[in-house]
Amino acid sequence: MYKNENGMKHTKALRLIVIMVIAVSMMASPLMAFAADGPDDTTQDQSQEPSTQPEEPVKTTITGLPQKMSKKSRSVLTVAITIAAPAGRDLYVEQYKNKRWKTKKTIKTEDTTETREMQVRFPNTWWTAEKTKWRLRVMESSKATACKTNMMTLKTKRYYQNPKGYLQLTNKISKHGKHYYTYPVKVNNASTRKDHVKAMIKAARKYLGDPYIVCRSGKPGRGVDCSGLVMQACYAAGADLWPSNPYRHKFPKYEYQSRRIAKMKKLKTVSWKNRKKGDLIFYSKHGVVIHIAIYIGKGKIIHSWPGRVQISRARNSHYGHLCKVKRVFM
């Protein structure tokens, strides 16, 4: 009996231990799961981590470029602009020519997405045409958007011009008659007085050796008379001696256009002592103008005299009395 009672006691003890172990294990399972999953505040912290998505580019704007501008040739052209978010990109100065935009200058901008003011200096070739079209442009980058300005029309004022009241120089000479030659203008708005004189004398030299033909004012190689040569040489320099012109000159009653040119009030009369290259030299007989020539310096003239176009000494009684000097370019 004693053994059986002790065995029953041991069996009850073992059962109690097993029950306690099972109870403890059941309580530990939720704790382990909680530890594995982590607390709710950890999940919240993970949701608050910064996003890795790229930022949107900042919008770029360029203001300050006028739609129209007029500027004297050979001067520095600088325009003040305001650019939002330059972002260190290249600013392209572009000119519209031959139906497309072409970059003429590249300017490096400040590396910032804030708004900045800057001076844009245009290339020194902006004055080569009487009227040009320009714009500014930046390309898109990771920091900022692309942008281009509206077109600016730039009108070039002449660098050199005769004073008011005298013959006004131009870049275009109207043709006087459909079938009558007009020498192409070889000057532009950037030309100096020296350029005009040079163009005049260079054109006259193209006729050297050509035959002298009365009432003719045509292309080089086809013959001219004295006033016909002067008209064509003046056209090359942007000077129109209207009403004298090749069409009118063909009629016999307008043979002596030299007389009409000598009376032009838009040409300045100067003394022989104060003569300069490019001046017109007039000769007379019995007080009437009969010949005209172009002074080329060092006491010489280029002219068309019966025979051919030639270079001669200005002081020559064979051409008549040197009676007057007129200045085309003041």
C-alpha positions in Angstrom: 0.0 0.0 0.0 2.8 2.4 0.8 4.3 2.0 -2.7 1.1 2.5 -4.4 0.4 5.7 -2.6 3.8 7.0 -3.4 3.3 6.1 -7.1 0.1 8.0 -7.2 1.7 11.0 -5.7 4.4 10.9 -8.3 1.9 10.6 -11.2 -0.1 13.6 -9.9 3.1 15.7 -9.7 4.1 14.8 -13.2 0.7 15.7 -14.5 0.9 19.1 -12.7 4.3 19.8 -14.2 3.0 19.0 -17.8 0.0 21.3 -17.3 2.3 24.1 -16.1 4.6 23.7 -19.0 1.7 23.8 -21.5 0.3 26.9 -19.9 3.7 28.7 -19.9 4.2 27.8 -23.6 0.8 29.1 -24.5 1.6 32.4 -22.8 5.0 32.7 -24.5 3.7 32.3 -28.1 1.9 35.7 -28.4 5.0 37.4 -26.9 7.3 35.8 -29.5 5.0 36.7 -32.3 4.8 40.3 -31.0 8.6 40.5 -30.8 8.9 39.1 -34.4 6.4 41.5 -35.9 7.7 44.5 -34.0 5.6 47.2 -32.3 3.2 49.4 -34.2 5.3 52.5 -33.7 8.2 50.8 -35.7 5.8 50.3 -38.6 4.8 54.0 -38.3 8.5 55.1 -38.4 9.1 53.0 -41.6 6.1 54.8 -43.2 7.7 58.2 -42.4 11.0 57.5 -44.2 11.8 60.1 -47.0 10.6 59.3 -50.5 13.2 58.3 -53.1 11.2 59.6 -56.1 13.0 62.5 -58.1 11.8 66.1 -57.6 9.9 67.9 -60.4 12.1 70.3 -62.4 11.7 74.0 -61.5 9.9 76.1 -64.2 12.3 78.4 -66.1 11.3 81.8 -67.4 13.3 84.5 -69.3 12.1 88.1 -69.4 13.5 91.4 -70.5 14.2 90.8 -74.2 12.2 93.5 -76.1 10.2 92.6 -79.2 11.7 95.5 -81.2 15.0 97.3 -80.9 16.9 99.9 -83.0 20.7 100.4 -82.5 23.5 102.2 -84.3 25.8 99.9 -86.2 29.3 99.0 -84.7 28.1 99.7 -81.2 28.0 97.3 -78.3 24.6 95.6 -77.9 23.8 94.5 -74.4 20.4 93.5 -73.0 19.5 93.1 -69.3 17.3 90.0 -68.7 15.8 88.2 -65.7 16.0 84.4 -65.7 14.3 82.1 -63.2 16.1 78.9 -62.4 19.2 79.2 -64.7 20.5 76.0 -63.1 24.0 76.4 -64.5 22.9 75.7 -68.1 24.1 77.2 -71.3 22.1 80.2 -72.6 22.0 80.2 -76.4 21.8 83.5 -78.3 20.2 82.5 -81.6 19.6 84.3 -84.9 16.9 83.4 -87.4 18.5 83.2 -90.9 17.7 81.1 -94.0 14.5 79.8 -92.4 16.1 78.3 -89.3 17.5 79.3 -85.9 21.3 79.3 -85.6 23.3 79.7 -82.4 25.6 82.7 -82.5 26.8 82.8 -78.9 26.7 80.6 -75.8 26.7 82.1 -72.3 27.1 80.0 -69.1 24.5 80.8 -66.4 24.8 80.6 -62.6 24.1 77.2 -61.0 21.0 78.1 -58.9 17.2 77.5 -59.1 16.6 81.0 -57.8 15.9 84.0 -60.0 18.9 85.9 -61.3 19.5 89.1 -63.4 22.2 89.0 -66.0 23.6 91.0 -69.0 23.5 89.4 -72.4 26.0 90.8 -74.8 25.2 90.0 -78.4 28.0 89.0 -80.9 29.7 91.8 -82.7 28.3 90.7 -86.0 24.7 91.7 -85.1 25.0 94.8 -87.3 25.9 93.1 -90.6 22.3 93.2 -91.9 19.8 96.1 -91.8 17.2 94.0 -90.0 17.7 90.7 -88.0 15.7 88.4 -85.8 17.0 87.0 -82.4 15.9 84.9 -79.4 17.3 83.4 -76.2 16.9 79.7 -75.3 17.9 77.2 -72.6 17.5 73.5 -72.8 15.8 71.3 -70.2 17.8 69.7 -67.4 17.1 67.6 -64.3 16.8 70.8 -62.2 14.8 73.1 -64.5 12.5 73.1 -67.6 13.4 74.3 -71.1 12.6 77.9 -72.1 12.8 80.2 -75.1 11.9 83.8 -75.5 9.7 85.5 -78.1 11.5 86.8 -81.2 13.2 90.2 -81.1 13.4 92.2 -84.3 16.6 94.2 -84.4 16.9 97.2 -86.8 20.4 98.5 -87.5 21.0 102.2 -87.9 23.7 103.4 -90.3 27.1 103.9 -88.7 28.0 106.6 -91.3 25.5 108.9 -93.0 25.8 112.3 -94.6 24.3 115.2 -92.6 20.7 116.2 -93.2 20.2 118.3 -96.3 22.9 116.4 -98.2 22.7 113.3 -100.3 21.4 110.4 -98.1 23.2 107.1 -98.5 21.4 103.9 -98.8 21.9 100.1 -99.1 19.5 99.7 -102.0 19.4 101.6 -105.3 16.2 101.3 -107.3 16.6 100.2 -110.9 16.0 103.1 -113.3 14.3 101.2 -116.1 13.7 97.5 -116.5 16.6 96.8 -119.0 19.1 99.3 -117.6 22.0 98.2 -115.5 22.5 99.4 -111.9 25.8 98.5 -110.2 25.2 96.5 -107.0 25.6 98.3 -103.7 28.8 97.2 -102.0 28.3 98.9 -98.6 26.1 98.3 -95.6 25.0 99.9 -92.4 28.3 99.1 -90.8 30.3 100.8 -93.5 32.5 103.8 -92.7 33.2 106.9 -94.9 36.4 105.2 -96.0 34.4 102.1 -97.0 32.0 104.2 -99.1 34.9 105.9 -100.9 36.7 102.6 -101.4 33.6 101.0 -102.9 33.1 103.9 -105.3 36.7 103.8 -106.6 36.8 100.0 -106.8 33.7 100.0 -108.9 35.1 102.7 -111.2 38.3 100.6 -111.7 36.2 97.7 -113.0 35.6 99.8 -116.1 39.3 100.6 -116.8 40.0 100.1 -120.5 36.3 100.0 -121.5 35.4 102.0 -124.6 34.1 105.5 -124.3 30.5 105.5 -125.7 28.3 108.6 -125.6 25.1 108.3 -123.6 26.1 104.9 -122.2 26.0 103.7 -118.6 26.0 99.9 -118.5 27.9 96.9 -117.1 31.7 96.8 -117.0 33.0 95.8 -120.4 30.2 97.3 -122.4 31.3 101.0 -122.5 30.4 104.2 -120.7 30.9 107.9 -121.0 32.1 110.2 -118.2 28.8 110.8 -116.4 27.8 107.2 -117.0 30.9 105.9 -115.2 30.3 108.3 -112.2 26.7 107.2 -111.8 27.6 103.5 -111.7 30.5 104.1 -109.3 28.2 106.1 -107.0 25.6 103.3 -107.0 28.3 100.9 -105.7 28.8 103.3 -102.7 25.1 103.6 -101.9 24.8 107.1 -103.5 22.0 107.8 -106.0 22.5 110.9 -108.1 18.8 111.1 -109.0 17.4 112.5 -111.3 20.5 111.6 -113.3 20.2 107.8 -114.1 21.2 105.3 -116.9 17.7 105.3 -118.5 17.5 109.1 -118.8 21.1 109.3 -119.9 20.4 107.3 -123.1 18.5 110.3 -124.6 20.6 112.8 -126.6 19.2 115.8 -124.7 20.4 114.3 -121.4 23.9 113.6 -122.8 25.6 116.1 -120.5 24.4 114.7 -117.1 27.7 116.1 -115.7 26.1 119.6 -115.9 23.1 118.4 -113.8 25.3 116.7 -111.3 27.4 119.8 -110.9 24.3 121.8 -109.9 23.2 119.3 -107.3 22.7 121.1 -104.0 22.8 117.8 -102.1 26.5 117.6 -103.0 28.9 119.8 -101.1 31.1 122.2 -103.1 34.7 122.3 -101.8 37.9 123.9 -103.0 40.5 122.1 -105.0 42.9 122.7 -102.1 40.6 120.7 -99.8 39.9 117.9 -102.2 39.7 114.3 -100.9 39.4 110.8 -102.4 36.0 110.2 -103.8 35.3 113.8 -104.7 33.8 114.6 -108.2 36.0 116.8 -110.4 34.3 119.0 -113.1 35.8 120.5 -116.2 34.4 123.3 -118.3 35.0 125.2 -121.6 33.8 128.7 -122.1 32.1 128.5 -118.7 30.0 125.4 -119.5 30.7 122.0 -117.8 31.6 119.4 -120.3 33.4 116.6 -118.3 33.2 114.8 -114.9 35.8 112.6 -113.2 36.4 110.9 -109.8 39.4 111.9 -107.7 41.4 108.9 -106.5 44.2 110.7 -104.7 47.8 111.9 -105.4 46.6 114.4 -108.0 45.0 111.7 -110.2 41.5 111.0 -111.5 39.7 108.0 -113.0 37.3 109.0 -115.9 35.9 108.0 -119.2 37.3 110.2 -122.0 37.0 109.7 -125.7 38.9 106.5 -126.3 38.6 104.6 -123.1 38.2 104.6 -119.3 41.6 105.6 -117.9 43.5 107.1 -115.0 45.0 110.5 -115.6 46.5 113.5 -113.9 43.7 115.8 -112.7 45.4 119.0 -113.8 45.2 118.6 -117.6 44.0 121.4 -119.8 43.1 118.8 -122.4 39.9 118.1 -120.5 39.1 121.7 -120.1 39.3 124.1 -117.1 39.1 122.5 -113.7 36.1 124.5 -112.5 34.5 122.7 -109.6 34.9 120.0 -106.9 31.8 118.4 -105.4 31.8 116.1 -102.3 29.6 113.0 -102.3 30.7 111.8 -98.8 30.8 114.5 -96.2 
